[in-house]
């Protein structure tokens, strides 16, 4: 059994044990949500170096995120924007970290956008044109703030497809799992 699975099992066992001992409150949930937010931000800063290798399918044996040739100089700007967009929120019994950044889902899961028909067909040209126009519309709808859509539109215009490698950042890493366990322990002792 790998260490990550043991840590998750340990959290679940500990929470089951504590279920009857205390009721979570806003203070504890706020502390946990801050840990979740800081974990996601750290994943962005270190480019996924602490994310476990076996996190998901499609990842190479190295932990560092694959480079995206399309975004070259814009990657740092996109990372800063994504970093700033991650927020923490807590209620009496819930702790979450979230982002409303438009490109966050594409950055986290990766993906490919391409026209379906064979190269040179009329249908393919219409599909490519429609996707390009969609990206331009999103760029203008965001009052030209989301430069990622401009980059996507220009790339679509030139290459007829877009492939963005997955860069998961909303993954709970081992050090933060331990911090959350310790936060729960401290809450119970006080």
Secondary structure, DSSP 8 states (H G I E B T S, - for coil): --HHHHHHHHHHHHHHHHTTT----HHHHHHHHHHHHHHHHHHHHTTTTTS-GGGSTT--SS-S----TTTGGGHHHHHHHHHHH-EEEE-SS-EEEE---TTHHHHHH-EEEE-SS-TT-HHHHHHHHHHHHHHHHHHHHTTT--HHHHHHHHHHHHHSEEEE-----S---HHHHHHHHHHHHHHHH-
